[in-house]
Amino acid sequence: MISPRPDYVILRRAETSYKIGSIYLPGSAKEVPHEGEVVSAGSDCVVKEGQTILFASFAGEEFPDPNNEGEWLILIEQKFCLAILGEV
């Protein structure tokens, strides 16, 4: 398990696909999404594990997930979390 510093968040980028007419395009064919699921959050963070957030496009440092070969995670500062999605 990876534990970020108190003011940092670790994300897994959201998988997306787009539909144009009857053609589906995988997320890799379009701009990289700026949504992610929180994998781990520091003790000072407002966001919690499992929440989906919108983050700034220039934010973060990608690194390989040590628990899942071939997957990548993103480490960002909490201040770059722009919104929590799906909350009422």
Secondary structure, 3 states (H helix, E strand, C coil): CCCCCCCEEEEEECCCEEEECCEEEEHHHCCCCCEEEEEEECCCCCCCCCCEEEECCCCCEEEECCCCCCCEEEEEEHHHEEEEECCC
